[in-house]
Amino acid sequence: MAIILLVMAGYGGGNKQSTDELITVDVTKTNYVRMKKNIFFYFIFAAICSSCTENPNRVNFTINPNDRKIVFPVQLNDSITVNMTFDTGCDDRAISLDSSFVASHLSLVPDASPDTSQVGSAWADYRTLNLAYNIPQTVKVGNTSLIYNGLQILNWKKALQTNDSEGILNIPQNDTTNVWEWNFKHNYLEIHPAKNFQMPKNCFLFPMQDRGCNPLIQIPLQIQCANGDTLTINRTFFVDMGMPFDIAIMYPCKEWEFFDKRDDAVWTSYMDSYFRHHAITATLFDNVTMDAIRIYTFDNPHSVESKYIIGINFLKRFNVFIDRKNWQLGLQPIKNFQRIVNPLGRRFHYSAPKNSEGKYIVTKIADYKDNYYKTAGLQEGDEIIAINDKLLKDITHEESREFYKKDILVLDIIRDGESLKIVVPVDKNEKQGD
């Protein structure tokens, strides 16, 4: 089109610029602008495509709100893909696989006699049988091959109450050649060669104090409660990437006593126990403020090694770098934190564990004002015999869930040798989730 108009302009004669010539110039300029735009968008498109190119050292991970475990795919024997949970709190010498998964992949079973032991969660009392093989295992994460010293086979899904993964692993015990990046901004794991790796400039660096499987770092926190009360916590924290909470404080310790006196806690059932959590604002290093932090207090003793623990809902505010070559942990702040809430978490009202005599004695009643069991008159020390005319010893776990759907619960109890009935109107509108 531009060529035709140029020919037409040649018939105009003289130096006077004809209308056709003006049109030719405008169209030519337009084409030039269009060409520049096309080149610009081409480079933008190329850059996007380049950024979308699959990185062989990266794998995407998911976090299911129901159990809030980090799960990602790995390869076993270079051919079997399996979804695994990552946990810095588990054994770093071996990988653990679910027995039903292994039953369908018998090539994974070593030709050797296993050792046996009872294993379970540090957060609960139950245990399950574990078969351990002290034979090296090769696991491929993305394009990185890792060597573990052994394999454990157990009823993993039942022991950890999960359906999303077929096993669990940690960073291998002797892995000092890689830096593990947990990118919570984009939900991927990238394993970097430690040689020449540089932490991002805006990282907070913490020396890891334990050369074992559990990363321990000292974190200085200034916290402020909703009513203005303040507390300084400058402790050594266990970084537990298998724990879903922000900060957990275990009984007994000085800070636990501070929160135990507060009456603004939310009580939530948890495994075979319960916890309380408190909403606070925390300041890290005097200049990084984190709102909507939750401190979780566990009243019952657990076999967790540390009294102070940070978990996923704390770590999700950062991209996390674990460097076992230099024994340091990096936290790179990110924006737009979103808490992972377990929608199945139910409010805790009371605890009545079975004692050595086979009796269900109320040992704890949550002391928040909307606890309708407490309002109805249930007291610590009461022995619960039956609920809605069904003996408590015969009620299954599934049946106990159905009680929340009823309008009225009638508890048959014994108090000071006398039989009583406690009528509890159920609040079906009570907010759930932790």
C-alpha positions as CSV (number, residue, x, y, z in Angstrom):
1,M,0.0,0.0,0.0
2,A,2.8,2.4,0.8
3,I,4.5,1.7,-2.6
4,I,1.3,2.5,-4.5
5,L,0.9,5.8,-2.7
6,L,4.5,6.8,-3.4
7,V,4.0,6.3,-7.1
8,M,0.9,8.5,-6.9
9,A,2.8,11.2,-5.2
10,G,5.3,11.3,-8.1
11,Y,2.7,12.7,-10.3
12,G,2.1,15.8,-8.1
13,G,5.2,17.6,-9.3
14,G,7.1,20.4,-7.6
15,N,8.1,20.6,-3.9
16,K,4.7,20.9,-2.7
17,Q,3.7,17.9,-0.5
18,S,0.5,16.4,-1.9
19,T,-2.3,14.9,0.1
20,D,-1.3,11.5,-1.2
21,E,2.3,12.1,0.0
22,L,1.0,13.1,3.4
23,I,-1.0,10.0,3.5
24,T,2.0,8.0,2.4
25,V,4.2,9.5,5.2
26,D,1.5,8.8,7.8
27,V,1.0,5.3,6.8
28,T,4.8,4.6,6.6
29,K,5.2,6.1,10.1
30,T,2.3,4.0,11.3
31,N,3.9,0.8,9.9
32,Y,7.2,1.8,11.6
33,V,5.5,2.2,14.9
34,R,3.7,-1.0,14.4
35,M,7.0,-2.8,13.6
36,K,8.6,-1.4,16.8
37,K,5.5,-2.5,18.8
38,N,5.7,-6.0,17.3
39,I,9.4,-6.3,18.1
40,F,8.7,-5.1,21.7
41,F,5.9,-7.6,22.2
42,Y,8.0,-10.4,20.6
43,F,10.7,-9.8,23.2
44,I,8.2,-9.7,26.0
45,F,6.6,-13.0,24.7
46,A,10.1,-14.5,24.4
47,A,10.9,-13.5,28.0
48,I,7.6,-15.0,29.2
49,C,8.2,-18.2,27.4
50,S,11.8,-18.3,28.7
51,S,10.5,-17.8,32.3
52,C,7.9,-20.6,31.8
53,T,10.6,-23.0,30.6
54,E,10.6,-25.9,32.9
55,N,13.5,-25.8,35.4
56,P,14.7,-29.4,35.9
57,N,15.7,-28.7,39.5
58,R,12.3,-27.4,40.4
59,V,9.2,-29.3,41.5
60,N,5.9,-27.8,42.4
61,F,4.4,-28.6,45.8
62,T,0.9,-28.4,47.3
63,I,-0.4,-27.9,50.8
64,N,-3.8,-29.4,51.5
65,P,-5.6,-27.3,54.1
66,N,-7.0,-30.5,55.8
67,D,-3.6,-31.6,57.0
68,R,-1.3,-28.8,55.8
69,K,1.6,-31.0,54.8
70,I,4.0,-30.1,52.0
71,V,3.6,-32.7,49.3
72,F,5.5,-33.0,46.0
73,P,6.4,-35.8,43.5
74,V,9.7,-37.7,43.5
75,Q,11.0,-40.7,41.6
76,L,12.1,-44.0,43.1
77,N,14.2,-46.4,41.1
78,D,14.1,-43.9,38.2
79,S,10.7,-45.1,37.2
80,I,8.2,-45.0,40.0
81,T,6.6,-41.6,40.8
82,V,5.3,-41.1,44.3
83,N,3.9,-38.1,46.2
84,M,5.9,-37.5,49.3
85,T,5.5,-35.3,52.4
86,F,8.4,-33.2,53.4
87,D,9.2,-32.7,57.1
88,T,12.3,-31.3,58.8
89,G,11.1,-33.1,62.0
90,C,11.4,-36.6,60.6
91,D,14.3,-39.0,60.3
92,D,16.9,-37.7,57.8
93,R,18.6,-41.1,57.4
94,A,15.8,-42.9,55.6
95,I,12.6,-42.4,53.6
96,S,9.3,-43.8,54.8
97,L,6.7,-45.3,52.5
98,D,3.1,-46.4,53.0
99,S,2.7,-50.2,53.2
100,S,-0.2,-50.2,50.7
101,F,1.9,-48.3,48.2
102,V,4.8,-50.7,48.6
103,A,2.4,-53.6,48.2
104,S,1.6,-52.4,44.7
105,H,5.2,-51.8,43.9
106,L,7.0,-54.9,45.2
107,S,10.2,-54.0,43.4
108,L,10.8,-51.4,46.2
109,V,11.0,-54.2,48.9
110,P,14.7,-55.0,49.5
111,D,15.9,-58.7,49.5
112,A,16.8,-58.5,53.2
113,S,15.3,-59.1,56.6
114,P,13.9,-55.9,58.1
115,D,14.3,-54.6,61.6
116,T,11.1,-53.8,63.4
117,S,10.0,-51.0,65.8
118,Q,7.1,-48.9,66.8
119,V,6.9,-45.5,65.3
120,G,4.3,-42.6,65.3
121,S,3.9,-38.9,65.6
122,A,5.6,-36.8,68.2
123,W,2.2,-35.0,68.5
124,A,0.1,-38.0,69.5
125,D,0.4,-41.1,71.7
126,Y,-0.5,-43.7,69.1
127,R,2.2,-45.9,67.4
128,T,2.3,-48.2,64.5
129,L,4.6,-51.1,63.4
130,N,7.6,-50.0,61.3
131,L,9.8,-52.2,59.0
132,A,13.2,-50.8,58.6
133,Y,15.8,-51.7,55.9
134,N,19.3,-50.4,56.2
135,I,19.9,-50.3,52.5
136,P,20.7,-47.1,50.5
137,Q,17.8,-45.6,48.5
138,T,18.1,-43.3,45.6
139,V,15.4,-40.6,45.3
140,K,15.2,-38.2,42.4
141,V,13.7,-34.7,43.1
142,G,13.4,-32.9,39.8
143,N,16.8,-33.4,38.2
144,T,18.6,-34.0,41.5
145,S,19.5,-37.4,42.8
146,L,19.6,-37.9,46.5
147,I,20.9,-40.8,48.6
148,Y,19.2,-42.0,51.8
149,N,20.7,-44.6,54.1
150,G,17.6,-46.7,54.4
151,L,13.9,-47.4,53.8
152,Q,11.1,-47.7,56.3
153,I,7.7,-49.3,55.5
154,L,4.7,-48.6,57.8
155,N,1.0,-47.8,57.7
156,W,1.9,-44.2,56.9
157,K,-1.6,-42.9,56.0
158,K,-3.1,-44.1,59.2
159,A,-0.3,-43.1,61.5
160,L,-0.2,-39.5,60.2
161,Q,-3.9,-39.3,59.3
162,T,-3.3,-38.2,55.7
163,N,-4.4,-39.3,52.2
164,D,-2.4,-36.9,50.0
165,S,1.0,-38.7,50.1
166,E,2.5,-42.1,50.1
167,G,5.4,-41.4,52.4
168,I,7.7,-38.9,54.1
169,L,11.2,-37.6,53.7
170,N,13.6,-35.0,55.0
171,I,16.8,-33.6,53.6
172,P,19.3,-36.5,53.4
173,Q,21.6,-36.7,56.5
174,N,24.8,-36.0,54.6
175,D,23.6,-33.6,52.0
176,T,26.1,-30.8,52.1
177,T,26.3,-30.2,48.3
178,N,22.8,-28.6,47.9
179,V,20.8,-25.7,49.1
180,W,17.1,-26.4,49.4
181,E,14.8,-23.4,48.4
182,W,11.2,-23.6,49.5
183,N,9.6,-20.8,47.5
184,F,6.3,-20.1,49.3
185,K,5.5,-17.2,46.9
186,H,5.1,-19.6,43.9
187,N,4.9,-22.9,45.7
188,Y,7.9,-24.7,44.4
189,L,11.0,-26.5,45.7
190,E,14.2,-25.9,43.9
191,I,17.4,-27.7,44.8
192,H,20.5,-25.5,44.1
193,P,24.1,-26.8,43.9
194,A,25.7,-25.3,47.0
195,K,28.9,-24.4,45.2
196,N,28.9,-20.7,44.3
197,F,25.2,-20.4,45.6
198,Q,24.5,-16.9,46.9
199,M,21.6,-16.2,49.3
200,P,19.3,-13.4,48.1
201,K,20.4,-10.0,49.4
202,N,17.2,-9.4,51.4
203,C,17.5,-12.7,53.3
204,F,17.7,-12.9,57.1
205,L,20.4,-15.4,57.8
206,F,20.3,-17.6,60.9
207,P,23.1,-20.1,61.9
208,M,21.7,-23.5,62.4
209,Q,22.7,-24.7,65.8
210,D,22.1,-28.4,65.4
211,R,24.2,-30.5,63.0
212,G,21.6,-33.3,63.2
213,C,18.3,-33.6,61.2
214,N,16.5,-30.9,63.1
215,P,17.3,-27.2,62.1
216,L,17.5,-25.1,65.3
217,I,17.8,-21.3,65.0
218,Q,17.6,-18.5,67.5
219,I,14.9,-15.9,66.7
220,P,14.3,-12.7,68.6
221,L,10.6,-11.8,68.7
222,Q,8.8,-8.9,70.3
223,I,5.1,-9.8,70.6
224,Q,2.1,-7.7,71.4
225,C,-1.3,-9.1,72.4
226,A,-4.7,-7.7,71.4
227,N,-5.0,-5.9,74.8
228,G,-1.6,-4.3,74.5
229,D,0.3,-6.8,76.7
230,T,3.9,-7.4,75.5
231,L,6.4,-10.2,75.7
232,T,9.9,-10.8,74.4
233,I,10.7,-14.3,73.1
234,N,14.4,-14.7,72.3
235,R,14.7,-18.5,72.1
236,T,16.1,-21.3,70.1
237,F,13.3,-22.5,67.8
238,F,13.0,-25.8,66.1
239,V,12.1,-25.3,62.4
240,D,9.4,-28.0,61.9
241,M,8.2,-27.9,58.3
242,G,5.8,-30.7,59.2
243,M,4.0,-28.6,61.7
244,P,1.1,-26.5,60.3
245,F,1.1,-23.7,62.9
246,D,2.8,-20.3,63.2
247,I,4.6,-20.7,66.6
248,A,4.0,-23.5,69.1
249,I,5.0,-23.2,72.8
250,M,5.0,-26.5,74.7
251,Y,4.2,-27.0,78.4
252,P,5.9,-26.2,80.6
253,C,8.0,-23.1,80.0
254,K,8.0,-19.4,81.1
255,E,6.1,-18.1,78.0
256,W,3.5,-20.9,78.3
257,E,2.7,-19.5,81.8
258,F,2.2,-16.0,80.3
259,F,-0.4,-17.3,77.8
260,D,-2.1,-19.7,80.3
261,K,-3.3,-16.7,82.3
262,R,-5.1,-15.2,79.3
263,D,-8.8,-15.7,78.7
264,D,-8.9,-14.7,75.0
265,A,-7.7,-18.0,73.6
266,V,-9.5,-20.1,71.0
267,W,-9.6,-23.8,71.9
268,T,-9.4,-26.4,69.2
269,S,-9.4,-30.2,69.1
270,Y,-6.2,-31.7,67.8
271,M,-5.4,-35.4,67.3
272,D,-5.9,-37.0,70.7
273,S,-5.5,-33.7,72.6
274,Y,-6.2,-30.0,72.1
275,F,-4.4,-26.7,71.8
276,R,-5.2,-23.0,72.4
277,H,-4.2,-20.2,70.1
278,H,-3.7,-16.5,70.6
279,A,-3.7,-13.8,67.9
280,I,-0.7,-11.5,68.3
281,T,1.5,-9.1,66.4
282,A,5.2,-10.0,66.2
283,T,8.3,-7.9,65.4
284,L,11.4,-9.6,64.1
285,F,14.8,-7.9,64.6
286,D,13.0,-4.7,65.7
287,N,12.1,-3.8,62.1
288,V,10.0,-6.5,60.5
289,T,6.4,-6.5,61.7
290,M,4.2,-9.5,61.2
291,D,0.5,-9.2,62.0
292,A,-2.0,-12.0,62.3
293,I,0.6,-14.2,64.0
294,R,-0.8,-17.0,66.2
295,I,0.9,-18.4,69.2
296,Y,-0.3,-22.0,69.9
297,T,0.0,-23.4,73.4
298,F,0.0,-27.1,74.1
299,D,-1.1,-27.9,77.6
300,N,-0.3,-31.6,77.5
301,P,3.4,-32.9,77.4
302,H,4.5,-34.2,74.0
303,S,7.6,-36.0,72.8
304,V,8.5,-33.0,70.6
305,E,12.1,-32.3,71.4
306,S,11.9,-28.5,71.6
307,K,9.6,-26.3,73.7
308,Y,9.6,-23.6,70.9
309,I,8.7,-24.4,67.4
310,I,8.0,-22.5,64.2
311,G,5.9,-24.1,61.4
312,I,4.3,-23.7,58.0
313,N,2.1,-20.7,58.8
314,F,5.1,-18.8,60.0
315,L,7.4,-19.9,57.3
316,K,4.9,-19.0,54.5
317,R,5.7,-15.4,55.1
318,F,9.2,-16.1,53.6
319,N,11.0,-18.0,50.9
320,V,13.1,-20.5,53.0
321,F,16.6,-21.6,52.1
322,I,18.2,-24.5,54.0
323,D,22.0,-24.6,53.5
324,R,23.6,-27.6,55.2
325,K,27.0,-26.9,53.6
326,N,27.4,-23.7,55.6
327,W,24.8,-24.6,58.3
328,Q,22.6,-21.6,57.8
329,L,19.0,-20.9,57.1
330,G,17.8,-18.0,55.1
331,L,14.4,-16.3,55.3
332,Q,13.5,-14.0,52.4
333,P,10.4,-11.9,53.2
334,I,7.5,-12.1,50.7
335,K,4.3,-10.2,50.5
336,N,0.6,-11.3,50.4
337,F,0.8,-13.9,53.1
338,Q,-2.3,-16.1,53.2
339,R,-2.9,-18.4,56.3
340,I,-3.7,-22.0,55.7
341,V,-6.8,-22.8,57.8
342,N,-7.9,-26.4,58.5
343,P,-11.6,-26.3,57.8
344,L,-12.1,-29.6,59.7
345,G,-10.7,-28.2,62.9
346,R,-13.4,-28.3,65.5
347,R,-13.7,-26.2,68.6
348,F,-12.6,-27.9,71.8
349,H,-15.1,-28.0,74.6
350,Y,-13.9,-30.5,77.1
351,S,-11.4,-33.4,77.5
352,A,-12.5,-36.8,79.1
353,P,-9.7,-39.3,78.5
354,K,-10.1,-42.9,79.5
355,N,-8.1,-43.6,82.7
356,S,-6.5,-46.8,84.0
357,E,-9.8,-47.9,85.6
358,G,-11.7,-47.6,82.3
359,K,-13.5,-44.4,83.4
360,Y,-14.0,-41.3,81.3
361,I,-13.2,-38.4,83.7
362,V,-13.4,-34.8,82.6
363,T,-9.9,-33.4,83.0
364,K,-10.3,-30.0,81.2
365,I,-13.1,-27.7,80.2
366,A,-12.3,-24.8,77.8
367,D,-12.9,-21.6,79.7
368,Y,-14.2,-19.3,76.9
369,K,-17.6,-17.7,77.4
370,D,-19.3,-19.5,74.5
371,N,-18.5,-23.0,75.7
372,Y,-22.0,-24.4,75.9
373,Y,-20.8,-27.5,77.8
374,K,-19.5,-25.3,80.5
375,T,-22.6,-23.2,80.5
376,A,-24.7,-26.3,80.8
377,G,-23.0,-27.2,84.0
378,L,-20.3,-29.8,83.1
379,Q,-17.4,-29.7,85.5
380,E,-13.8,-31.0,85.8
381,G,-13.8,-34.3,87.7
382,D,-17.2,-35.4,86.3
383,E,-17.3,-39.0,85.1
384,I,-19.2,-39.3,81.8
385,I,-21.2,-42.6,81.5
386,A,-23.3,-42.0,78.4
387,I,-24.3,-39.5,75.8
388,N,-27.8,-39.6,74.5
389,D,-28.4,-42.9,76.2
390,K,-25.4,-44.6,74.5
391,L,-22.5,-45.7,76.7
392,L,-19.4,-43.6,76.1
393,K,-17.2,-46.7,75.9
394,D,-19.3,-48.0,73.0
395,I,-19.3,-44.8,70.9
396,T,-17.1,-44.9,67.8
397,H,-15.0,-42.0,66.5
398,E,-17.5,-41.7,63.6
399,E,-20.5,-41.6,65.9
400,S,-18.9,-38.9,68.0
401,R,-18.8,-36.6,65.0
402,E,-22.5,-37.2,64.5
403,F,-23.3,-35.7,67.9
404,Y,-22.3,-32.2,66.6
405,K,-25.3,-32.5,64.2
406,K,-27.8,-32.9,66.9
407,D,-29.8,-30.1,68.6
408,I,-29.5,-31.4,72.2
409,L,-27.0,-33.7,73.9
410,V,-27.8,-35.4,77.2
411,L,-24.8,-36.4,79.3
412,D,-25.2,-39.0,82.0
413,I,-22.5,-38.3,84.6
414,I,-21.5,-39.2,88.1
415,R,-20.4,-36.4,90.3
416,D,-19.3,-37.0,93.9
417,G,-21.0,-40.4,93.8
418,E,-24.4,-39.0,92.6
419,S,-25.9,-39.6,89.1
420,L,-26.8,-36.5,87.2
421,K,-28.0,-35.5,83.7
422,I,-26.4,-32.5,81.9
423,V,-28.5,-31.1,79.0
424,V,-26.4,-29.4,76.4
425,P,-28.0,-27.3,73.7
426,V,-25.7,-27.6,70.7
427,D,-24.7,-24.3,68.9
428,K,-24.7,-25.4,65.3
429,N,-23.6,-22.0,64.2
430,E,-20.4,-22.1,66.2
431,K,-17.5,-21.1,64.0
432,Q,-15.2,-24.0,63.1
433,G,-11.8,-24.2,61.6
434,D,-8.6,-23.3,63.4
